[in-house]
Amino acid sequence: MSRTVHCVKLGLEAEGLEKPPFKGPLGERVFEHVSRDGWKRWLEHSKMLINEYRLDLTSESGQNIWMTECEKFFFGDGSSAPPEFKPR
């Protein structure tokens, strides 16, 4: 049976994630407050961030940037593209 959450990104009740997307307090917070659709939006946005910032998610610094942007995307002022980013 699926669970619903009040998604902080979409501003409505929607189907929640099946489990926390990653370990730690932020992963638990995302699990409790972000819907599947909200998480999908983050994954699309994070692809752009990984490519534009050339993030190496195997490194601690790359992971820190990714996690910071994730927190901003859902619980802060939002995560934005680098100024030179031009969508295709």
N, C-alpha and C positions, 0 to 999 in steps of 0.2 A: 504494500500500500504506500502510495506516495505521500509525502508531507508537504505542507504549504508553509510559506514564510511571507512576511511583508518585506518585499524586496526594496532595499534602500536605493538601488539604481533605477528601478522602474516605477517605484512609488505605488505599488499595488500588490495584492495577494497573488502569489504564483507558486508553481511547483518548485520545491526546494531541491538542493543537491542531495545525492544519496549518502555522501560522507564528506568530511572536511577535505578540501582539495589539496592540502598540505599540512604538515605538522605545525604545532605551535599556536600561540594565542590568536594570531591573525587568521590562520586557517580555521580555527573554531569560530571566530567572529564572522568570517565569510559564510561558513556553513549555516550559522544561525540567522543571517540577515540578507543573504543574496540568493536569488532564484537561479534556476538553470539558465534561463534566457539572459539574465544579468551576467552570469559567469561566461556565457558564450560571447557576449559583447566584450568582456575583458580579454578573452583569449584572442579575439580579432584585433583589438587595440594593442595587446602586448606583442603580437607578431610584428606590427609596425615598429614598436619601440625596440624590439630585439634587432630588427634589420637596420633601422636608422641610427641607433646608438652602437650597433655592432656588439651587442651584449654577449658575453660568454657566460652562459648560465652554469657552467661547471666551475666558475671561479666565485670566490666569496664576494668580490666587489660587484660582479654582474648580478648575482643573486640579491645583494642588498639593494641595488638600483631597481630591480624588477619588483621586489617586495615593497619598497617605498612607493613606487608608482601604483602598485596594486592597492595599497592602503589609500593613497590619494584618490584613485579612481572611484572607490566605493564610499569612503568615509571622510574624504577631505574636499578640497576645492576642485577635484578632478585632475586627471592626468592628461597632459596635452602633447601634441606632436612637437618635435623640434621646429624652430622657426623656418628652417630651410626645407621642411617636408612639403612635397607637392603630390597629392594623391593622383593616381592615374585614372 
